[in-house]
Amino acid sequence: KNNVKAMEKELVTCSLQGEEKAVLKRHQIFQIPGGKALETKVIVVLGKAGMGKSILVQKICQDWSNGEFSQFEFVFWFDCKQLSLPEKEYSLKDLLLEFFVKPQEGSKEIFEYILQNPARVLLVFDGFEGLHDHENFPRCSASQPEKDMYSIKELLSGLIQRKILSGCTLLLTARPKEKVYQYLSKVNKIIEIVGFSPQQRELYITKYFEGLPCCANSLKLIKECEYLFSHCYSPAICRFVCFLCETVLEMGDKSLPSTLTAVFLKFVQQKVILMQTAVTAMQNQESLAMLAHIAWYLGEKHQSAMKSDLPSKEVKEFALKYGFFLPFAFPRHSDSGKEEFGSTFSDFVIQNFLSALHLMLAEEIKDKSLTKYLSFPSKKKKPYNWLDLVPRFLAGLLFLQDDPSFCSLSNKDGKQSTKKQKALLKYIRRLKINELCPERLLQLLHCIYETQSNYLLEHVALKLKSDLSFLGIVLTPPDVHVLLSILKMSRKEFFLDLRNSIIDMQGLKNLVGLKNVASFRASLGDTVRLWKSLEQKKDYQLLRASTEKFVLDPFKARTMKDISDLSDLVDMQKMIKCVQDASGCSSYEIPAIKNLRKLEFALGPICGLQGFLKLVEILPAFPSLQHLDLDALSENDIGDEGAKSLSKVFPTLTSLETLNLSQNKITDVGAEKLATALPSLSSLKTLSLYNNSICDFGAENLAKVLPVMTSLRVLDVQYNKITGVGAQQLTDSLQKCPHIKNLVMWNPTIPYGVLEHLQQLDSRISL
């Protein structure tokens, strides 16, 4: 079973600038294109708790020991939650050759070699958020950084600031919180572990039960509980679900709990109650309550480990016996040689559950103050606690207080719990659900789902606003499940914005297939992949329905992948013949293609021309295109070649009203090509050539065609290289163009007196 943990999970590369995402393999993690040889490389691996970040770095270490990653001669791995506890000072030598592993001989020579060859060193800091209060990292200002003594945070700060062991490679793992990399001067690569795919979930479960008597029924039983199966995208929770399924099947039961709270309640009950006697029952309840208090106490300090021992011998034996806590030893300090010990929660989810149990049982936490521990107070406030699963477990426990499993864990009076349940109900009723930001809304939906209260589920479904945006929010399989469940209960029609949500194909299919989802936006690549899948499965009914619901307008292309996806969408129009045949319609078009009115192009100077030439090839496919905007802050630099290519398709752009070619390094050559074809844009009202390199020859060519461009109302040629000669030609042409309302042509090369004189001749000229 332990080997199952090392299964491959998808890694997704991300970027702070929002660049395209791609799946990568383990051996690609350290591939950094264009990295300087002597520069420290910083790689951040993000992932929610339980996603397998620690397993990943352990597998990297194992691969290295087997001969892979040969670029590194030394690999050092550190657990940050253990690093942060000893309040001592260390030198770099202590950190590498005492804290991690102590060579039997030659420490001095090894350390000198490391200093001289930093590029051959990989330092892995696992669980970076374990260095609590890391937002206030000290600056490293050492004169001899390799010899001086520092706290752990100062040492790590020096490594990140490239003042210590400059040229090494740093691999940091952390939960996906924005502040993790805010203080890093430069991140070379950001990777996010997104968990198991549905196929990987099935494989994990199958391997877990391999060789067990209940192997045949286990996968079927878990998949029947769709909510729990969705949670199995998290390797840690998948393991808990498998354990519980194994127990249930051994007891002869045929169903699993319906919520995550019930799963962990059953898990704890199976761990503790089945092994206790009547004599130890009371003692176990007290030990569990104390352990729950410790879980909450550490969680408030953003910790899962503690240096000091547990409060009593009984609590320590209880925690270790049932696997709630794990002991660990701190490495000996080079000076004292004394070994110290600490304890850590065996699993982050268990710490969350026990923390919620504490809030439920603690008499000092009154019912009126309970709501502050939930994570959806308002748009601006941050979540109250570092333990992000606590609100879900707390809501679930409040509605499971009469469950036999819960009663067996507590000897508390149920009156207090009932008051807390009523406080939650009152709070939800007063909550302005339609004003919650997407993250808070999802947390609320999870909490309500965990209660399994029909009243609350119907209440939230009624209060949801019809326009739901999850733009840029990672939608996990459990997120999709609870959202789907609530939407099914509502009578409203919804518009969903799912762009950049990294939603899986099955989740996207389920959401867009809902009858009351009237329209949706999603990442173009995800949508096209869904349609191709539906076509292959001959599900023409859903294919037709989803194409009619999909909204593309307005569309902004930021990457080459966006252009490629747009091209794939146009190709889908050819494939859509299968829909025509199935529906009996002879002229069906994908509405998103037919109705695209505004298209923005912002690929920047590196890929601008390449991407634009590819875009031009498919522009004729959009018959309703009214606004084509190539004015980007980063400048696309399509130049004369791009202008020439665009001019060739002008006759097909019969609906185009606004053409913005500003800041694209177009010269007289490009202006001439444009001018020749511009009269074919029969609907054009606004043309902007602002901040290009057009001179008098280009202005002359534009002047010649203005009288025949009868739909044109505004022409902007300011900040080019037009002189008084070109300005005069444009002014003369303007006299023949009563339809033009505004000519903007201030240029630094036009004498101010000349431009002022021309404006006096025609007031439509703007300075």
N, C-alpha and C positions, 0 to 999 in steps of 0.2 A: 504493500500500500504506500509506503514511503516513496518508492520509486515513481509512483504516479505523479507526485508533486513536481517532478522535473520535466513534465510534458511541455512541449513548445507552446507558448502563448504568442499572440500577435503583438508585435511592437509597432507603434505608429510614430513616425518622426513628426515633430511639430516645430513651429517657428514662432517667435514673438511677433514677427511681421505678418503672420497669417499665410505663409507660403503653403504650397500644396503638400498634402500628406501622402505618405506611402508606407506600405508594409515592408519591414526589413527583417533579416535574419540576424542571429547572434553575432556571426562573424563580421557583420557590417557595422556594428556599433562603434568601433574605433576608426572607421573610415571617414576622414574629414577632408574633403576636397579643398585644396588651396591653403592648408594649414602650414604655418611656418615651422621649420625644423626645431628651432631653439625656443619656441614659445610654449608656455604651459597650456595644455588643452583641457577644457572643462566640459564634461558631458553630464547632463542631468537626466535621470530616468524617473519619470513621474508615474504614479499609480495609486489608486485608492488602497486603503488598508486591506490586506488579504489577497491582493492581486498577484503576488508572487515576486515582488521586487527582491526580497532576500534570497529566494530560491534562484532567481536569475543570476545574482552576483556570486552565489555559491557555485552555480554551474559554470560561470566564467572562470572562477578559480580552478574548478575541476578540469575544465577544458585546457587551461594553461598548463596544469600539471601533467596533462597527457600530450603536450607538445604543440597545442594550438596557441595562437596569439604570440608567435615567436619574436615579435618586435619588443616584447617585454622580458627582461631577465629577472626582474623582481616584481612580485605582486603582493601588496599588503592590504588586508581587509580589516575594517574596523566597524564595530557595532556602536552607533552614536549614542544610543540610550545608556550604554555602559560607560562610554567615554565621558559623558557629561557629569557623572556622579562623583568621582573622586576629586575633591577640591585641592589638587596638588599641581605643582609645576613640573614640566618635563622639557627636556631638550629634544631636538629632532631625532637624535640618536636613540633616546629613550622611547620615543613614539614608535620608531621603526624596529628597533632591535631588542627592546625590552617589553613594550606593551603588546606587540604582535607575536613575535617569536624570537627566542634568544639563541643565537648560534652557539654551538659548543666551543668553538674557538675562532679566532680571526675576526672578532667584531670590529676592531679598529680598521683593518684593511678593507673589510666589506663596506663599512660606512664611507670610507674615503672613495672607494670605487663608485658608490651610489652618487656621491657629490659630484664626481667627475663625469658621470653618465646619466643625468636625470631623464633623458629621453627614453631610457630603458626601464623606467620605473612607472608602475601603475599603482595608484593609491585609491582604494575604494572605501567610501564612507557611507555605510548603509543606514537608512532611517535618519536622514539629515534633520528632520523636524524634532528628533530626540534631543538635539542640542537646544533645549528650550530657551526662549528669549534670544533667538539667533538674529532677530531684526536689529539688535543693538550690538552687533559684532564689534569688538575693539579693532582699531587700526594697528597693524604691526609696524613698529618703528625701530627695529633692531639694527645694531651696528654689526654684529656677528650672528646672524640668524641661525646658523647651523650649530652654534655652541651655547647661545643664551638659553635661559630657562623661561618657559611660558606656561600659562594655563592652556588647556586643550583648545579652547576657543581662539586664543591668540595664535597658537600654532596653525590651526586650520585657516584662520584669517590670513596669515602670512603666506600660506600655500596658495590660497585663492587670489591674493593680491600679487602673486608671482614674485614675492620678495624672498621666499624660501623655496629651494629646490626648483628654481625656474627651469621650465622645459619638460617637466614630468607630465603625466596624464592623470587627471582627477575624474573619478566616476562617482557621482553623488546620486543617491536614491532618496526620494521624498514623496509625500502625498501631493496631489495636484492643487496646491495653494499658490496664489499669485506671488506672495512675499518670498517664496523659497529662493527665487533667483533675482529678486530686485536688487540685492546688495552685491551680486556678482558683477565684476567689472566687464566680463565678457563670457558668454556661453557659446561654445562652438557647436553644440548639438543638444536638442531637447527631444527626448523620446518618451512616449507614454504607453504603458502597458494597458491594453483595453480588455483583457480577460479572455475567457474561453468563447469560441464560437459555438453555435448549437451542436455542430458535429463533434467538437472537442469535448463538450459537456458529456455527450453520449459515450465517447471513448473513455473519459475519466471514470464515469460511473461503471461502465462495463469492466474496466481493469480493476476497480476497487473490489467488485464482487466476484472477480475471477476465482474459480475454485471453491467458492462458498456454496452451501446447499441452497441458498435463496437467490442464486445468480439469475435464474430464469425470469423471475418476477420483479426484480429490483428496478430495472430501467423502466419497465412499463408503469410501475407504481409511482415513481418519481415524475415521469412525464405526464401522468394523468393529473397531477397537481401543477398546473401551468405556472402559478405564481412561484412556487418553490423551484421549479425547473428553470425559471428565468433568473432566479438568484444564484443558480449554479454557474453562472458566467464568472462568478468570483470563486477562485480555487479554494479559498479558506471556507466559505460558506458551503460550497459543494461537498467538502469533506464532512462537515457537520450533518448535512442532509443525508449523506450516505450512511453515516454512523447511526442516525436515528432510524433510517429505513431498515437497516440491518436488525436493529433491536425490535422494531415493530413486526417484521416478518418472523423473527424468532419467537415472538409472543403469540403469533397466530393472528394478529390483526391484519386488516386488509385496506387500511387508509392511513394517510399521513395528515398531520395538522395542516390547517389551511393558511396560516400566517407565519411569518418569521418569528414573531414573539412566541407563538405556541411551540414552534420547533425548539427554540432555546430553553423554554420553560420545561419542555419534555426532556431535553438533553440533560439539563441540570438535575432534574428529578430522577432520571434513570441512573445518572452517575452516583448520586448521593443516597437516595431513598432505598434502592434495591439492595444496598450493601449494609444498611444500618439495622440495628436492633431497637427495641423499644427503649432501652436504657440510653442509647446514644442519640436518639431522635432530637431531644431538646438541645443537647450540646451541639449537634450539627446545625440546627437552626440558628443558634447563637453565633457559631463560627461563620456561617454563611452571611449573616447580617453584618458581622465585623468585616468580612472580606468585601462585601458590597460597599461598606463605608470607605475602605481603603481604595477601592476602585474609583470611587467618586473623588476622593481627596487627591489622588494622583492625577486624575483626569483634569481637575481644575487647574493643576500646575503644568498641564500638557506633558505628563509623564506616564510611563507604563512600568517603570522599574524603580526600585528603591534600594538605597544603600543599607539602611538599618534593617534589623531583623523584624519579623512579624510580631504583633503585640503580645502573643502568648504562645506557649508550647502547643496548646490544643489547636489554635488557629493555624499555626505553622504546619502541624501534622495533617490537619484537614485540607489545607490548600495544596500541599504536596501530594497527599494520598489520592485526591480526586483530580489532579492534573490542572488545577486552576493557576498555580504558580510554578515557576521553574527557577531553580537556584543557578547562580553563575559565580565564577571567581574572578575578581579583578587581578590583572597581572601584577607581579611583584614590582615594587618600585626599586630602581637600581641602588638607591641609598639604603633604605631600611631592609629590603628583602622580605618584608612582612606581607603575607597573603591576606587579602580581604575578600568578603563575600557579599553578594547582594541577591535580590529576588526580582523577578519580572513576571508579569502576567503572561500566561502561555499563549494567549491569543487576544488580539485587539477587539474582536467582536465580543468575546466573553467579558472583557472589561466594560464594554458598552452596556451589555445586558445587566451585569451586576450593578453598574452605576444607576441604571434605571430602576432596578430592584430597590436600591437604597432610597431613591427619591420616593418610591412607592411606600416603603415601610417606615421611613424616618419620621418620628413623631414631631421633631422640631421643624420639619418642613410642612407648613400649614397649607390647606387647600387653596387659599387665595394667592399664595406666593408661587404655586406650582407652575403657572403658565409662563413665568419668566425663563423656565428651563426649556421651553419649546423654541424652535429655530425660525419662527415666522412672525416676529413682532411687528416689523414694518419694512419698508423698502430700504431704509438707510442703515438701520442697526445691523450689526454683525451677529452671526450665530452666537448664542450665549456660551456654548461650551465646545471644546476641542473634540469631544466624543460625539461625532455627528450622527450616530445611530441611536443615541439615547432618546431623542423625542419619539421615534417610532416605537421603540421598546416600551417607553413609558405609557404612551397612548394605548398600546396593546395590553399591557399589564392591568391598566385601569379597568379594562373590560373583560379581564380574565380572573378577577379576584374571587369568583365563586368556583373556578375550575379546581378539581381535586389535586392536580399537580401543583397549583399555586398554594393551596391550603396546606399541602404537606411540607412546604418550604418555610412557612411562617406561622408563628403562634400569636400574631398581632390581632387586635380587634378589627373587624371589618368595617366598623362605622367610619373610621378615619378615611379608609380607602374609598368608601361610598361618597363621602364629601368631596374628595379629590376628583372622582369621576364626574360629579355634578359641576364642579368648577371648570373642568375641561369642556363639558357640553355648553355651558354658559359662554365660555370664551370663544368657542367656535361659532356660536350663533351670532356673536357681536363682531366677529372678524370681517373686515372688508376684503373679501376674497378676490374681488375683481381688481383690486389695487396691488396685489402681491406681485413682486418680481418673479420671473420664471423659476429661479432656484427655490424661493420660499414656497411657491405654489406646488412644486414637485414634493418638497418636504411635507407640506400639508396633506397632499394626496396620499403619500405613504402612511402618514399617521392615521388618517381616516380609514384607509384600507385595513390597517392593523387592528382597528377596533371591531371591524366587521359589523358595525352598527348600521342597519338599513336607514335609520333616520338621518345619521350624519352623512352617509353616502348620497342620499337623495338631496339633502340640504346643499352640499357642495356642488352637485351636478346642476342644481337650480341656479346657484349664484355665479357659476363660471361665466366669464365674458365670452362672447362669440368669436372674438379675434384673439387667438392664442399664439403668441410668439415664443419659440424656443431657439431663436437665432443664436448660434454660437454656444449653446448649452449642450454638453455631452449627455445624450439620452441613453441610459443603460437599459438592458432588457427589463429589469424590474420597473424602471421609470415608465417604459412603454406599456407594460402590463397594467399598472395602476391607472395611467392616463386613459387607456383603452376601456377599462372597466367603468370609470366615471363617465366618459363620453357616451357609452352605451346606454347609461341611465338617463341621459338628458334628452329633452324634446327639441332643443335648439339645433340650429345649423351652425357649423363651426368652420372657420378658416384657420388652418395650421401653418405656421412658418417653421419648418424643420431644417433650414439651411445650416450647414456646418455643425450638425448635431451628432455626427458619427453614429447615426442610427443604423442598426443592421437591417438587412433586406427584409427579413421576416417581420420585423417591427414596422417598417415602412409600409409593407404590404397590408398588414392588419389595420393600421390607422387609416390609410387612404381608401381602404375597402369599406369603411363604415358608411352607412347610408346618410348619416347626418353630418359627415364631413363634406361640405359643399365644394370647397376648393383648398388647395394646399400649395406651398412652396417647399422645395427641398433641393439639396445640392444636385446639380444637373447630372453629374456622374452617377450618383445613387439612383436617380429616377430612371435614367436610360438603362442601367443594369437591371432594374426591376422590370421594366417593359420587355427587355430581351428575354428575361427569365419567364415572364408570363407568355410570351410568344412561343417559346420552346415547349412550354407545358400545355400550349393550346388553350389557355384560359382567356379566350377572346373577350368574354363579358367583362371581366375585371380590367383587362387591358384597355378596352374602350372607355370604361367608366373612369379609370385613373388618368387617361390622356385628356379627357374632357375636364377633369378637376384641376389639372396641373396649371399653375400660373408661373410665367417666366418674366413678364414685364413688370418693372424695368430690369434689365440685365446688365451687370457690370463685370467685364472680363479683366481679371487681375493677373492671371497666370496663363502659361501655355496650355495647362490642363483645362482651363476654362474654355479656351478656343477649341481644343480637341473635343471636349464634351459637347460644345455647341454644334460642332461638325457631326458628331455621332447622333445628336438629336435630329439634324436634317436628314441623315441617312435613315433614321427610323421612319421617316415619311414614306420611304420606298417599301420598308418592311410592313407598313401599316395596311398594305393591300389585303393581308389576311383578315384584318378587321372589316374591310370593305366587303369581302366575300361573305364573312360570317353575318354581317348586319344587313346585307342587301343594298348598301349605300354605294353608289358608284363614284362619288366625288368627295369622300371624307378626307379632311385635313386635320392634322394635330392642331387644336386651337391655340396652343402656346406659340407655335410657329406663325400661325395666321395673325395672331393678335399682338405680337411683339411690336411695340411702338418706340421704345427708347432703349438704345444700346450704347453703353459707355465702354471705352477701351482704355485701360490703364496698366499696360504691361511694363512700362519704363523703357529706358534706352537700350538695355542689353538684349531683350527679346522683342522690342517694339516692332521693328520692321518684319522680322520673321513671323511673328504672330499675326501682324496686320495683313500680310500677303495671304496667309491662310484664311483669315476672316473674310477678306474680299471675295474669295472663291464661293462662299456660302451666302453672302449678303442678298443676292437675288432671290433666295428662298423665303425672305421675310417681306411679304407684299404690303404690310401695313406700317413698315418702319417709317417713323416721322422724325426721329431725333437721333443723329449719329454724332457722338461726342468723343473727340480724341484729345481733349485738353486735360492732361493729368499733371499733378504736382511734380511727379518724377520725370515728366516729358517723355513721350514715346519715340520721338526722333524717327518718324517714318520716312522723312526726306522726300526727294524728288521721285525716287523709285516707288514709294508708297502712294504718292499723289498720282503718278502715272497709272498705276494698277487700279486705283479707285476710280479714276475718270472713265475707265473702260466699262464699268458696270453702272454708270449714271443712268443710262436709258432704262434700266430695270427698276430703279428706285423712284417709282412714280409718286409715292406718297411722302417722300422726304421733305420736311419743312424746315428743319434746322440742321446745319452742317457746321460743326466746330472743329477746325483743323489748326487751332492755335498751338504755338510752341512745338513745332514739329520739324524745324530746320528745312522748310521748303524754300527753294530759291526761284529765280526767274524761270528756270527750266520746268520745274513742277507747276508753277503758276500758269505757264503757257499751256501745258497739258490739261490742267483743270479748266482754264478759260474756254478751250475748244469744246469741252464736253458739257460745261455748266448749263447751257440753254436746254439741254435735254431733261434737266430736273424741273419738271413743269410745276411742281408744288412748292419749290424752295422759297422760304420767306426770310431766313436769317443765314448769312454766311460769315463765319469768323476766321480770319487768317492772321490773327493777332500774334505778335512776337515771333515772326519767321524771318527769313532773309531775302525778302522780295525787294527788288530794285525797280527802277523806272521802266525797264522792259516788261517786267511782269505786270506793273500797274497799267501799262499801255494795253496789254492783251486783255486785262480785266475790263478796262474802259470800253473796249470795242464791243464786248458782249452784254454790257449792262442794259442797253436799250431793249434787247430782245428777251431779257429775263423779267418778264412782266409780273411774275408773282413775288419777286424779291422786294423786301421792305427794309432790311438792315444789312449793311456791309461794314465789317470791321477789319481794317488793314493797318491799325496803329502799331507802333513799335516794330517797324520793318526798316528797310534802308531806302525808302522812297525819298527823292529830293523834290524840289519845287517843280521840276519838269513833270515828273509823274503825277504830282498832286494837281497840276493844272489840267493834265489830260483826264484825270478822274472827274474833276470839276466840270469840264466841258461836256463830258458824257452825262453827268448828272442832270444837266439842263434838258436832256432829251428823255429823262426818266421821271415823269411825275409820280410814278407808283412807289419810288423809293422814299422812305421817310427819314432815314438817318444814315449818314456816311461818317464813320469814325476813322480818321486818318492822321492823328497826331504822330509824327515821326521826328526823332531827334535830328535827322538830316534835312528837315524842311525848315528854312528860316522862319522864325516866329512871325515876322512881319508879313511874309508871304501867306502863311496859313491864316492869319487874322484877316488879310485882305480877301482870301477865298471864302472865308466864312461870311464876310459882309456881302459877297456876291450871292451866296446861297446859305440860308440859315439852317439848312438840314445837315450841314457839315459840323461835326463836333470836334472840339479841341482836345 
